[in-house]
Amino acid sequence: MAAVICREEELEKQEMIPGSVDNIPVFVCRTSEGEVRAFIDRCPHQGACMSKGKIDGAPMSTAPGEYSFEHEGDIVRCPWHGREYNLRESGKPLAPVKGKLKEFSAYVEDSYVYVELKRGS
């Protein structure tokens, strides 16, 4: 089953638009490369509404005391506990924890963003 979530022009980079497909909460977003992605709108940690979080980057360290900000526009941060998930890597968590964001198939057709319940690749 597929459902329209929004018009394509409404979906800006680093923004999330919530919706639902067959009563399952989802959000759609664009990666830093402009890809349209869809994920379940619940954090696997404690169920926070991810669309109320923020898409940003993440601090990375290559050596003690050395930090850089990477993955700008590809990291979604949980609004409750700050857990971070990589949107371009199918919702994989940045920290070594169990559970990633469940990804769904998203596509644009006739200027609308659709989400299908079958799992994304």
All heavy atoms as an XYZ file, in Angstrom:
945
protein
N       0.832     -1.172      0.000
C       0.000      0.000      0.000
C       0.885      1.247      0.000
O       1.853      1.318      0.740
C      -0.909     -0.016      1.234
C      -1.605      1.298      1.467
S      -2.697      1.233      2.883
C      -4.184      1.727      2.066
N       0.546      2.226     -0.819
C       1.290      3.490     -0.895
C       0.346      4.632     -0.523
O      -0.864      4.556     -0.743
C       1.850      3.707     -2.283
N       0.929      5.679      0.045
C       0.143      6.856      0.418
C       0.926      8.114      0.085
O       2.156      8.136      0.168
C      -0.186      6.830      1.904
N       0.198      9.166     -0.289
C       0.810     10.472     -0.527
C       1.085     11.103      0.834
O       0.212     11.150      1.694
C      -0.124     11.389     -1.347
C       0.449     12.796     -1.442
C      -0.356     10.813     -2.731
N       2.308     11.619      1.004
C       2.674     12.282      2.253
C       2.693     13.793      2.072
O       2.272     14.534      2.956
C       4.042     11.785      2.765
C       4.031     10.267      2.952
C       4.436     12.495      4.059
C       2.999      9.745      3.932
N       3.183     14.260      0.912
C       3.255     15.702      0.676
C       3.521     15.958     -0.798
O       3.750     15.031     -1.569
C       4.358     16.340      1.527
S       6.015     15.742      1.128
N       3.517     17.223     -1.177
C       3.951     17.614     -2.515
C       5.468     17.691     -2.492
O       6.068     18.044     -1.475
C       3.350     18.963     -2.912
C       1.827     18.901     -3.093
C       1.256     20.174     -3.679
N       1.817     20.555     -4.968
C       1.482     20.010     -6.149
N       0.589     19.053     -6.193
N       2.031     20.432     -7.263
N       6.098     17.374     -3.591
C       7.556     17.366     -3.665
C       8.152     18.723     -3.307
O       9.155     18.810     -2.597
C       8.021     16.937     -5.061
C       9.520     16.874     -5.172
C      10.000     16.471     -6.545
O       9.252     16.614     -7.541
O      11.157     16.012     -6.634
N       7.528     19.792     -3.746
C       8.066     21.135     -3.496
C       8.045     21.517     -2.016
O       8.747     22.422     -1.593
C       7.303     22.177     -4.310
C       5.875     22.351     -3.849
C       4.874     22.501     -4.972
O       5.167     22.120     -6.102
O       3.784     23.008     -4.690
N       7.237     20.845     -1.211
C       7.172     21.121      0.223
C       8.357     20.525      0.995
O       8.619     20.933      2.120
C       5.889     20.545      0.827
C       4.630     21.159      0.279
C       3.389     20.441      0.774
O       3.328     19.193      0.680
O       2.474     21.133      1.246
N       9.030     19.575      0.383
C      10.073     18.824      1.075
C      11.449     19.453      0.842
O      12.070     19.247     -0.192
C      10.067     17.365      0.613
C      10.933     16.386      1.378
C      10.586     16.381      2.863
C      10.774     14.994      0.798
N      11.892     20.222      1.812
C      13.194     20.894      1.749
C      14.261     19.999      2.378
O      13.955     19.148      3.210
C      13.125     22.209      2.539
C      12.041     23.155      2.103
C      12.459     24.042      0.961
O      13.659     24.295      0.822
O      11.567     24.499      0.224
N      15.521     20.253      2.025
C      16.618     19.542      2.683
C      16.631     19.903      4.158
O      16.316     21.028      4.529
C      17.960     19.900      2.051
C      18.175     19.276      0.693
C      19.552     19.601      0.167
C      19.732     19.041     -1.220
N      21.029     19.409     -1.783
N      17.012     18.950      4.975
C      17.118     19.088      6.424
C      15.783     19.350      7.113
O      15.741     19.861      8.218
C      18.159     20.131      6.828
C      19.565     19.694      6.474
C      20.609     20.603      7.040
O      21.065     21.506      6.367
N      20.980     20.363      8.271
N      14.690     18.982      6.461
C      13.367     19.063      7.068
C      12.694     17.711      6.976
O      12.993     16.922      6.089
C      12.502     20.112      6.371
C      12.935     21.529      6.632
C      11.980     22.551      6.048
O      10.856     22.186      5.664
O      12.375     23.719      5.974
N      11.781     17.465      7.908
C      11.015     16.222      7.906
C       9.538     16.566      7.832
O       9.086     17.523      8.456
C      11.283     15.429      9.184
C      12.703     14.931      9.288
S      13.030     14.154     10.886
C      13.511     15.605     11.851
N       8.804     15.773      7.080
C       7.352     15.931      7.006
C       6.737     14.625      7.494
O       6.973     13.567      6.908
C       6.889     16.272      5.581
C       7.452     17.639      5.169
C       5.358     16.253      5.504
C       7.068     18.082      3.779
N       5.967     14.701      8.593
C       5.322     13.494      9.107
C       4.057     13.160      8.336
O       3.448     14.018      7.706
C       4.998     13.863     10.554
C       4.830     15.346     10.533
C       5.755     15.861      9.451
N       3.675     11.913      8.405
C       2.449     11.427      7.792
C       2.176     10.028      8.310
O       2.778      9.591      9.287
N       1.288      9.328      7.631
C       1.036      7.943      8.012
C       0.619      7.141      6.792
O       0.067      7.680      5.837
C      -0.021      7.846      9.110
O      -1.273      8.250      8.618
N       0.922      5.863      6.859
C       0.527      4.917      5.824
C      -0.146      3.759      6.552
O       0.495      3.096      7.381
C       1.737      4.406      5.007
C       1.285      3.440      3.923
C       2.527      5.563      4.410
N      -1.415      3.569      6.290
C      -2.181      2.496      6.932
C      -2.016      2.545      8.456
O      -1.725      1.537      9.099
C      -1.769      1.138      6.366
C      -2.804      0.051      6.617
O      -3.996      0.398      6.782
O      -2.417     -1.119      6.670
N      -2.139      3.727      9.028
C      -2.032      3.994     10.471
C      -0.642      3.769     11.051
O      -0.490      3.703     12.269
C      -3.069      3.199     11.264
C      -4.479      3.665     10.983
O      -4.720      4.864     10.860
N      -5.392      2.729     10.860
N       0.378      3.662     10.223
C       1.757      3.565     10.693
C       2.391      4.940     10.520
O       2.410      5.487      9.411
C       2.548      2.490      9.924
C       1.944      1.122     10.223
C       4.026      2.535     10.286
C       2.549     -0.017      9.454
N       2.912      5.527     11.614
C       3.511      6.859     11.512
C       4.842      6.809     10.763
O       5.695      5.966     11.039
C       3.713      7.271     12.969
C       3.836      5.990     13.713
C       2.975      4.998     12.972
N       4.993      7.700      9.790
C       6.215      7.783      8.991
C       6.626      9.250      8.877
O       5.843     10.145      9.178
C       6.031      7.190      7.567
C       5.646      5.725      7.625
C       5.011      7.981      6.772
N       7.869      9.465      8.464
C       8.275     10.807      8.059
C       9.083     10.682      6.783
O       9.716      9.664      6.523
C       9.060     11.559      9.149
C      10.457     11.073      9.405
C      11.530     11.552      8.665
C      10.706     10.152     10.404
C      12.823     11.120      8.914
C      11.994      9.709     10.670
C      13.059     10.195      9.918
N       9.004     11.711      5.944
C       9.814     11.778      4.737
C      10.806     12.917      4.899
O      10.560     13.882      5.641
C       8.975     11.959      3.444
C       8.134     10.724      3.173
C       8.111     13.201      3.510
N      11.939     12.786      4.219
C      12.988     13.804      4.285
C      13.829     13.707      3.017
O      13.666     12.798      2.217
C      13.859     13.593      5.525
S      14.696     11.993      5.553
N      14.719     14.687      2.864
C      15.704     14.663      1.779
C      17.082     14.576      2.413
O      17.367     15.257      3.386
C      15.639     15.940      0.951
C      14.488     16.011     -0.001
C      14.695     17.174     -0.966
N      13.497     17.426     -1.710
C      13.196     16.820     -2.863
N      14.023     15.955     -3.380
N      12.075     17.107     -3.499
N      17.933     13.760      1.822
C      19.310     13.678      2.285
C      20.073     14.886      1.755
O      19.545     15.673      0.970
C      19.999     12.398      1.789
O      20.129     12.477      0.359
C      19.220     11.147      2.170
N      21.321     15.013      2.150
C      22.149     16.126      1.668
C      22.310     16.076      0.151
O      22.553     17.089     -0.483
C      23.522     16.093      2.340
O      24.206     14.900      1.987
N      22.158     14.892     -0.427
C      22.266     14.721     -1.880
C      20.928     14.920     -2.588
O      20.837     14.773     -3.803
C      22.815     13.328     -2.203
C      24.192     13.059     -1.617
C      25.271     13.895     -2.283
O      25.243     14.045     -3.507
O      26.138     14.398     -1.545
N      19.866     15.202     -1.832
C      18.556     15.441     -2.424
C      17.691     14.206     -2.582
O      16.584     14.293     -3.113
N      18.159     13.049     -2.105
C      17.369     11.820     -2.198
C      16.180     11.896     -1.245
O      16.323     12.357     -0.117
C      18.207     10.613     -1.798
C      19.460     10.405     -2.603
C      20.389      9.423     -1.910
O      20.850      9.715     -0.784
O      20.631      8.371     -2.507
N      15.024     11.422     -1.694
C      13.845     11.363     -0.846
C      13.869     10.024     -0.116
O      14.013      8.974     -0.728
C      12.554     11.501     -1.670
C      11.329     11.311     -0.795
C      12.509     12.853     -2.369
N      13.749     10.082      1.212
C      13.772      8.881      2.045
C      12.574      8.903      2.983
O      12.065      9.969      3.337
C      15.048      8.807      2.887
C      16.338      8.690      2.095
C      16.498      7.283      1.539
N      17.705      7.113      0.775
C      18.811      6.531      1.226
N      18.889      6.086      2.451
N      19.842      6.398      0.434
N      12.146      7.720      3.435
C      11.031      7.589      4.374
C      11.402      6.606      5.475
O      12.004      5.560      5.203
C       9.780      7.107      3.649
N      11.036      6.958      6.705
C      11.332      6.131      7.866
C      10.139      6.116      8.803
O       9.298      7.015      8.779
C      12.540      6.706      8.632
C      13.811      6.688      7.846
C      14.163      7.779      7.057
C      14.652      5.595      7.878
C      15.334      7.775      6.315
C      15.834      5.586      7.142
C      16.180      6.667      6.364
N      10.112      5.124      9.675
C       9.083      5.104     10.716
C       9.310      6.315     11.623
O      10.452      6.698     11.873
C       9.095      3.774     11.501
C       7.819      3.646     12.309
C      10.345      3.642     12.370
C       7.435      2.241     12.631
N       8.240      6.916     12.069
C       8.342      8.136     12.877
C       8.368      7.802     14.367
O       7.678      8.421     15.174
C       7.193      9.091     12.548
C       7.482     10.523     12.964
O       8.600     10.796     13.428
O       6.579     11.371     12.837
N       9.167      6.834     14.734
C       9.347      6.432     16.126
C      10.795      6.019     16.323
O      11.339      5.229     15.555
C       8.456      5.240     16.495
C       6.982      5.556     16.459
C       6.568      6.423     17.642
N       5.177      6.771     17.581
C       4.719      7.971     17.240
N       5.528      8.943     16.923
N       3.431      8.218     17.228
N      11.409      6.551     17.361
C      12.775      6.170     17.704
C      12.760      4.737     18.249
O      11.919      4.417     19.094
C      13.341      7.132     18.750
S      15.031      6.740     19.243
N      13.666      3.875     17.795
C      13.687      2.502     18.307
C      14.099      2.421     19.777
O      13.865      1.415     20.425
C      14.693      1.783     17.414
C      15.458      2.829     16.719
C      14.637      4.076     16.726
N      14.651      3.486     20.318
C      15.100      3.489     21.718
C      13.913      3.526     22.673
O      13.725      2.601     23.463
C      16.041      4.678     21.949
C      16.514      4.833     23.341
N      16.601      6.059     23.961
C      16.921      3.936     24.267
C      17.052      5.895     25.192
N      17.249      4.628     25.410
N      13.080      4.583     22.607
C      11.936      4.668     23.506
C      10.690      5.245     22.833
O       9.778      5.709     23.498
C      12.279      5.504     24.744
C      13.226      4.791     25.674
C      13.400      5.516     26.992
O      13.054      6.684     27.146
N      13.951      4.816     27.960
N      10.651      5.232     21.519
C       9.437      5.598     20.801
C       9.183      7.069     20.564
O       8.071      7.446     20.212
N      10.185      7.918     20.732
C       9.997      9.352     20.480
C       9.603      9.585     19.023
O       9.984      8.834     18.127
C      11.280     10.121     20.796
N       8.869     10.642     18.786
C       8.460     11.044     17.446
C       9.673     11.695     16.761
O      10.035     12.828     17.078
C       7.287     12.006     17.558
S       6.593     12.511     16.006
N      10.314     10.978     15.858
C      11.550     11.454     15.235
C      11.352     12.734     14.433
O      12.259     13.556     14.340
C      12.151     10.373     14.337
C      12.650      9.157     15.092
S      13.964      9.509     16.285
C      15.314      9.935     15.192
N      10.170     12.944     13.873
C       9.942     14.145     13.065
C       9.951     15.414     13.910
O      10.001     16.514     13.373
C       8.640     14.040     12.275
O       7.532     13.956     13.147
N       9.945     15.288     15.217
C      10.070     16.442     16.104
C      11.532     16.706     16.455
O      11.837     17.655     17.159
C       9.244     16.235     17.367
C       7.754     16.204     17.084
C       6.961     16.170     18.364
C       5.484     16.030     18.119
N       4.852     17.126     17.452
N      12.416     15.860     15.937
C      13.848     16.031     16.153
C      14.444     16.977     15.133
O      13.755     17.829     14.574
N      15.715     16.790     14.852
C      16.431     17.702     13.969
C      17.330     16.911     13.020
O      17.921     15.912     13.406
C      17.282     18.644     14.824
C      18.037     19.676     14.047
C      18.806     20.580     14.985
C      19.559     21.623     14.164
N      20.346     22.509     15.010
N      17.418     17.388     11.778
C      18.380     16.830     10.824
C      19.564     17.773     10.776
O      19.400     18.976     10.579
C      17.768     16.653      9.424
C      16.647     15.614      9.460
C      18.852     16.240      8.425
C      15.943     15.411      8.139
N      20.738     17.225     10.967
C      21.946     18.032     11.059
C      23.129     17.162     10.632
O      22.972     16.254      9.841
C      22.103     18.505     12.509
C      22.830     19.829     12.629
O      23.463     20.255     11.660
O      22.767     20.427     13.704
N      24.258     17.407     11.228
C      25.439     16.579     11.036
C      25.815     15.982     12.371
O      25.037     16.013     13.321
N      27.036     15.452     12.459
C      27.475     14.842     13.710
C      28.948     15.125     13.939
O      29.738     15.122     12.989
C      27.235     13.339     13.672
N      29.317     15.350     15.190
C      30.736     15.524     15.488
C      31.444     14.175     15.409
O      30.917     13.172     15.869
C      30.745     16.074     16.911
C      29.442     15.662     17.496
C      28.480     15.520     16.362
N      32.598     14.170     14.804
C      33.403     12.952     14.664
C      34.792     13.245     15.196
O      35.275     14.367     15.116
C      33.496     12.523     13.197
C      32.183     12.235     12.545
S      31.459     10.738     13.228
C      29.977     10.636     12.296
N      35.434     12.215     15.721
C      36.780     12.372     16.250
C      37.702     11.360     15.595
O      37.377     10.181     15.511
C      36.784     12.159     17.763
O      38.096     12.228     18.258
N      38.851     11.840     15.120
C      39.848     10.945     14.529
C      41.014     10.712     15.486
O      41.783      9.778     15.307
C      40.387     11.521     13.208
O      40.872     12.844     13.458
C      39.285     11.581     12.162
N      41.119     11.573     16.494
C      42.184     11.456     17.492
C      41.738     12.210     18.740
O      40.869     13.087     18.656
C      43.486     12.041     16.952
N      42.315     11.893     19.889
C      41.939     12.612     21.107
C      42.084     14.125     20.940
O      43.112     14.616     20.462
C      42.920     12.088     22.154
C      43.312     10.740     21.645
C      43.317     10.863     20.149
N      41.026     14.855     21.287
C      41.046     16.308     21.198
C      40.840     16.877     19.813
O      40.836     18.091     19.628
N      40.658     16.040     18.791
C      40.442     16.505     17.415
C      39.037     16.114     16.967
O      38.684     14.943     16.980
C      41.471     15.885     16.467
C      42.880     16.359     16.720
C      43.872     15.765     15.735
O      43.442     15.308     14.653
O      45.062     15.741     16.060
N      38.258     17.118     16.582
C      36.885     16.876     16.171
C      36.590     17.586     14.861
O      37.161     18.623     14.562
C      35.904     17.391     17.242
C      36.058     16.680     18.557
C      36.876     17.199     19.550
C      35.387     15.496     18.796
C      37.022     16.544     20.762
C      35.533     14.834     20.002
C      36.355     15.360     20.983
O      36.495     14.711     22.159
N      35.690     16.995     14.115
C      35.189     17.644     12.906
C      33.688     17.383     12.842
O      33.177     16.474     13.490
C      35.891     17.099     11.653
O      35.619     15.707     11.505
N      32.970     18.185     12.085
C      31.538     18.050     11.920
C      31.307     17.435     10.554
O      31.673     18.028      9.542
C      30.876     19.428     12.052
C      29.423     19.368     12.383
C      28.989     18.887     13.604
C      28.475     19.802     11.474
C      27.642     18.843     13.929
C      27.131     19.767     11.782
C      26.715     19.286     13.016
N      30.722     16.239     10.514
C      30.564     15.499      9.262
C      29.116     15.086      9.034
O      28.294     15.186      9.927
C      31.470     14.266      9.282
C      32.940     14.613      9.398
C      33.842     13.393      9.446
O      33.345     12.276      9.252
O      35.039     13.578      9.690
N      28.855     14.603      7.844
C      27.530     14.108      7.443
C      26.453     15.187      7.551
O      25.297     14.894      7.873
C      27.129     12.879      8.260
C      28.121     11.768      8.238
N      28.394     11.047      7.104
C      28.919     11.269      9.212
C      29.316     10.139      7.382
N      29.655     10.266      8.660
N      26.812     16.432      7.294
C      25.868     17.549      7.371
C      24.624     17.257      6.528
O      24.725     16.938      5.351
C      26.525     18.842      6.884
C      25.631     20.057      6.918
C      25.317     20.526      8.319
O      26.205     20.460      9.181
O      24.168     20.948      8.543
N      23.458     17.338      7.147
C      22.195     17.121      6.449
C      21.803     15.669      6.300
O      20.809     15.375      5.644
N      22.551     14.756      6.929
C      22.252     13.326      6.798
C      22.012     12.614      8.121
O      21.787     11.417      8.151
C      23.384     12.608      6.061
C      23.460     13.010      4.602
O      22.402     13.274      4.004
O      24.571     13.068      4.066
N      22.053     13.334      9.224
C      21.888     12.722     10.535
C      20.610     13.257     11.176
O      20.431     14.466     11.309
C      23.091     13.041     11.460
C      24.408     12.641     10.801
C      22.908     12.391     12.830
C      24.541     11.172     10.461
N      19.718     12.354     11.575
C      18.516     12.761     12.298
C      18.750     12.445     13.774
O      19.265     11.382     14.119
C      17.234     12.084     11.760
C      17.261     10.578     11.918
C      15.989     12.664     12.415
N      18.411     13.405     14.600
C      18.654     13.298     16.044
C      17.332     13.175     16.789
O      16.423     13.985     16.588
C      19.417     14.528     16.526
C      19.931     14.456     17.937
C      20.891     15.598     18.264
N      22.113     15.476     17.462
C      22.454     16.332     16.485
N      21.702     17.361     16.195
N      23.569     16.146     15.804
N      17.224     12.171     17.654
C      16.034     11.950     18.463
C      15.808     13.149     19.384
O      16.745     13.604     20.047
C      16.195     10.673     19.290
S      14.852     10.395     20.455
N      14.565     13.660     19.462
C      14.306     14.824     20.304
C      14.349     14.524     21.806
O      14.483     15.431     22.608
C      12.898     15.262     19.881
C      12.250     14.018     19.395
C      13.355     13.221     18.749
N      14.238     13.277     22.203
C      14.241     12.936     23.624
C      15.643     12.711     24.180
O      15.996     13.244     25.208
C      13.419     11.683     23.882
C      11.935     11.884     23.790
C      11.261     13.036     23.518
C      10.943     10.880     23.969
N       9.909     12.812     23.502
C       9.679     11.487     23.775
C      10.982      9.530     24.241
C       8.482     10.793     23.880
C       9.799      8.830     24.344
C       8.563      9.460     24.173
N      16.431     11.873     23.527
C      17.712     11.468     24.101
C      18.912     11.758     23.203
O      20.039     11.409     23.548
C      17.687      9.973     24.451
C      16.628      9.636     25.440
N      15.450      9.051     25.071
C      16.554      9.844     26.772
C      14.698      8.892     26.151
N      15.336      9.367     27.184
N      18.687     12.353     22.046
C      19.792     12.727     21.173
C      20.415     11.594     20.389
O      21.449     11.784     19.763
N      19.813     10.421     20.382
C      20.369      9.330     19.567
C      20.352      9.759     18.113
O      19.402     10.377     17.635
C      19.565      8.048     19.747
C      19.777      7.453     21.107
C      19.996      5.975     21.031
N      20.372      5.496     22.361
C      20.029      4.330     22.836
N      19.290      3.517     22.109
N      20.409      3.955     24.025
N      21.424      9.399     17.414
C      21.601      9.857     16.030
C      21.553      8.680     15.064
O      22.132      7.625     15.338
C      22.936     10.580     15.905
C      23.014     11.811     16.772
C      24.414     12.379     16.875
O      25.360     11.578     17.087
O      24.559     13.602     16.744
N      20.897      8.908     13.921
C      20.733      7.885     12.888
C      21.097      8.488     11.538
O      20.710      9.618     11.230
C      19.285      7.375     12.873
C      18.871      6.767     14.194
C      18.309      7.557     15.189
C      19.073      5.423     14.454
C      17.946      7.022     16.408
C      18.717      4.871     15.675
C      18.149      5.675     16.649
O      17.801      5.138     17.859
N      21.813      7.725     10.730
C      22.262      8.197      9.420
C      21.191      7.908      8.374
O      20.877      6.744      8.099
C      23.582      7.531      9.042
C      24.236      8.178      7.855
O      23.571      8.566      6.901
N      25.547      8.292      7.898
N      20.639      8.959      7.793
C      19.580      8.826      6.794
C      20.071      8.197      5.503
O      19.325      7.510      4.820
C      18.967     10.199      6.508
C      18.329     10.893      7.701
C      17.979     12.328      7.360
C      17.113     10.119      8.183
N      21.321      8.439      5.141
C      21.855      7.896      3.886
C      22.292      6.451      4.024
O      22.561      5.783      3.041
C      23.019      8.749      3.391
C      22.492     10.129      2.977
C      23.465     10.941      2.210
N      23.789     10.310      0.942
C      24.943     10.466      0.325
N      25.891     11.213      0.850
N      25.171      9.888     -0.819
N      22.375      5.956      5.261
C      22.753      4.560      5.493
C      21.583      3.777      6.083
O      21.730      3.023      7.047
C      23.982      4.490      6.399
C      25.232      5.031      5.727
C      26.476      4.871      6.580
O      26.455      4.132      7.584
O      27.485      5.502      6.230
N      20.397      4.002      5.519
C      19.173      3.275      5.884
C      18.817      3.344      7.358
O      18.310      2.391      7.933
C      19.278      1.811      5.433
O      19.417      1.751      4.035
N      19.097      4.491      8.000
C      18.713      4.669      9.389
C      19.640      4.025     10.396
O      19.284      3.850     11.564
N      20.849      3.695      9.985
C      21.830      3.063     10.875
C      22.216      4.032     12.002
O      22.503      5.196     11.752
C      23.069      2.685     10.068
C      24.163      2.054     10.865
C      25.344      1.743      9.977
C      26.529      1.318     10.813
N      27.732      1.190      9.980
N      22.242      3.544     13.270
C      22.628      4.421     14.375
C      24.120      4.744     14.324
O      24.923      3.927     13.877
C      22.284      3.607     15.625
C      22.297      2.190     15.172
C      21.903      2.207     13.724
N      24.494      5.946     14.784
C      25.906      6.314     14.825
C      26.617      5.633     15.979
O      27.771      5.247     15.861
C      26.078      7.830     14.934
C      25.599      8.666     13.758
C      26.043     10.109     13.927
C      26.103      8.120     12.432
N      25.931      5.495     17.114
C      26.514      4.823     18.275
C      26.265      3.320     18.146
O      25.303      2.899     17.507
C      25.890      5.351     19.555
N      27.115      2.520     18.753
C      26.920      1.065     18.686
C      25.787      0.618     19.609
O      26.008      0.157     20.718
C      28.273      0.511     19.133
C      28.849      1.571     20.000
C      28.335      2.874     19.454
N      24.548      0.815     19.151
C      23.368      0.412     19.911
C      22.505     -0.469     19.023
O      22.638     -0.459     17.801
C      22.543      1.638     20.385
C      23.330      2.471     21.359
C      22.069      2.470     19.207
N      21.605     -1.205     19.654
C      20.686     -2.041     18.889
C      19.612     -1.187     18.236
O      19.177     -0.201     18.804
C      20.012     -3.068     19.794
C      20.905     -4.186     20.222
C      20.104     -5.190     21.006
C      20.989     -6.358     21.399
N      20.217     -7.359     22.146
N      19.172     -1.594     17.090
C      18.040     -0.967     16.434
C      18.396      0.193     15.545
O      19.162      1.060     15.914
N      17.871      0.150     14.346
C      17.991      1.283     13.441
C      16.578      1.734     13.106
O      15.615      1.054     13.425
C      18.779      0.907     12.188
C      18.118     -0.098     11.273
C      18.975     -0.334     10.049
C      18.196     -1.078      8.987
N      18.902     -1.120      7.738
N      16.483      2.881     12.473
C      15.173      3.354     12.044
C      14.689      2.469     10.906
O      15.429      2.214      9.950
C      15.260      4.794     11.534
C      15.520      5.880     12.547
C      15.611      7.234     11.839
C      14.445      5.908     13.605
N      13.457      2.011     10.999
C      12.893      1.203      9.920
C      12.666      2.105      8.713
O      12.029      3.153      8.827
C      11.592      0.560     10.374
C      10.992     -0.369      9.353
C       9.763     -1.063      9.918
C       9.193     -2.038      8.904
N       7.991     -2.699      9.431
N      13.212      1.708      7.580
C      13.077      2.497      6.358
C      12.005      1.896      5.459
O      11.844      0.672      5.394
C      14.409      2.548      5.608
C      14.359      3.438      4.391
C      15.707      3.636      3.713
O      16.639      2.869      3.990
O      15.798      4.566      2.911
N      11.291      2.785      4.774
C      10.267      2.372      3.818
C      10.619      2.923      2.444
O      11.422      3.848      2.323
C       8.890      2.894      4.239
C       8.420      2.360      5.550
C       8.491      3.128      6.694
C       7.917      1.072      5.652
C       8.063      2.631      7.918
C       7.489      0.567      6.864
C       7.567      1.346      8.000
N      10.013      2.361      1.419
C      10.226      2.844      0.056
C       9.528      4.191     -0.118
O       8.369      4.352      0.269
C       9.659      1.861     -0.961
O      10.337      0.633     -0.883
N      10.246      5.151     -0.688
C       9.685      6.472     -0.978
C      10.004      6.811     -2.427
O      11.068      6.465     -2.928
C      10.282      7.521     -0.048
N       9.059      7.468     -3.084
C       9.290      7.880     -4.466
C       8.438      9.101     -4.791
O       7.481      9.412     -4.087
C       8.997      6.731     -5.438
C       7.576      6.203     -5.399
C       6.596      6.703     -6.250
C       7.229      5.199     -4.508
C       5.307      6.222     -6.210
C       5.931      4.710     -4.461
C       4.981      5.218     -5.318
O       3.696      4.743     -5.270
N       8.835      9.787     -5.845
C       8.109     10.965     -6.318
C       7.430     10.601     -7.630
O       8.057     10.038     -8.524
C       9.058     12.168     -6.519
C       8.303     13.361     -7.096
C       9.745     12.534     -5.213
N       6.144     10.915     -7.707
C       5.375     10.677     -8.930
C       4.379     11.809     -9.084
O       3.649     12.126     -8.135
C       4.650      9.328     -8.829
C       3.947      8.926    -10.106
C       3.339      7.541     -9.979
O       4.109      6.569     -9.847
O       2.094      7.455    -10.005
N       4.367     12.430    -10.267
C       3.451     13.540    -10.551
C       3.523     14.642     -9.488
O       2.510     15.170     -9.040
C       2.005     13.047    -10.695
C       1.838     12.096    -11.872
O       2.533     12.287    -12.884
O       1.023     11.162    -11.757
N       4.732     14.953     -9.047
C       5.009     16.022     -8.069
C       4.558     15.721     -6.645
O       4.507     16.617     -5.809
C       4.411     17.353     -8.521
O       4.961     17.738     -9.758
N       4.215     14.475     -6.348
C       3.842     14.074     -4.997
C       4.844     13.060     -4.463
O       5.369     12.233     -5.215
C       2.439     13.451     -4.966
C       1.339     14.465     -5.202
C       0.827     14.675     -6.475
C       0.831     15.214     -4.143
C      -0.166     15.612     -6.695
C      -0.169     16.147     -4.355
C      -0.657     16.345     -5.626
O      -1.638     17.270     -5.835
N       5.073     13.116     -3.141
C       5.952     12.150     -2.481
C       5.077     11.039     -1.919
O       4.164     11.296     -1.125
C       6.772     12.809     -1.354
C       7.606     11.767     -0.617
C       7.660     13.910     -1.919
N       5.360      9.802     -2.333
C       4.637      8.620     -1.884
C       5.532      7.778     -0.983
O       6.746      7.728     -1.174
C       4.241      7.740     -3.082
C       3.157      8.291     -3.946
C       3.445      9.225     -4.943
C       1.841      7.866     -3.802
C       2.446      9.731     -5.763
C       0.838      8.372     -4.614
C       1.144      9.296     -5.594
O       0.159      9.791     -6.403
N       4.896      7.081     -0.050
C       5.601      6.117      0.790
C       4.846      4.803      0.715
O       3.618      4.780      0.814
C       5.685      6.595      2.258
C       6.264      5.502      3.149
C       6.508      7.857      2.353
N       5.618      3.721      0.535
C       5.049      2.369      0.520
C       5.453      1.638      1.781
O       6.572      1.829      2.279
C       5.562      1.586     -0.682
C       4.910      1.963     -1.980
C       5.281      1.008     -3.097
O       4.600     -0.036     -3.194
O       6.226      1.306     -3.812
N       4.590      0.782      2.259
C       4.884      0.048      3.480
C       5.952     -1.015      3.308
O       6.587     -1.392      4.288
C       3.615     -0.596      4.051
C       2.650      0.367      4.705
C       1.494     -0.404      5.318
C       3.333      1.185      5.779
N       6.157     -1.507      2.115
C       7.213     -2.501      1.962
C       8.548     -1.869      2.322
O       8.752     -0.658      2.132
C       7.243     -3.081      0.539
C       7.684     -2.103     -0.530
C       7.703     -2.769     -1.885
C       8.241     -1.793     -2.913
N       8.322     -2.395     -4.224
N       9.451     -2.627      2.851
C      10.736     -2.109      3.324
C      11.542     -1.537      2.177
O      11.541     -2.066      1.080
C      11.547     -3.230      3.977
C      10.866     -3.706      5.218
C      11.592     -3.736      6.441
N      12.864     -3.122      6.535
C      13.467     -3.021      7.669
N      12.918     -3.464      8.741
N      14.652     -2.464      7.763
N      12.248     -0.432      2.467
C      13.153      0.177      1.498
C      14.396     -0.653      1.347
O      14.668     -1.563      2.128
N      15.187     -0.350      0.347
C      16.414     -1.115      0.118
C      17.536     -0.624      0.992
O      17.490      0.406      1.581
C      16.824     -1.020     -1.326
O      16.946      0.327     -1.719
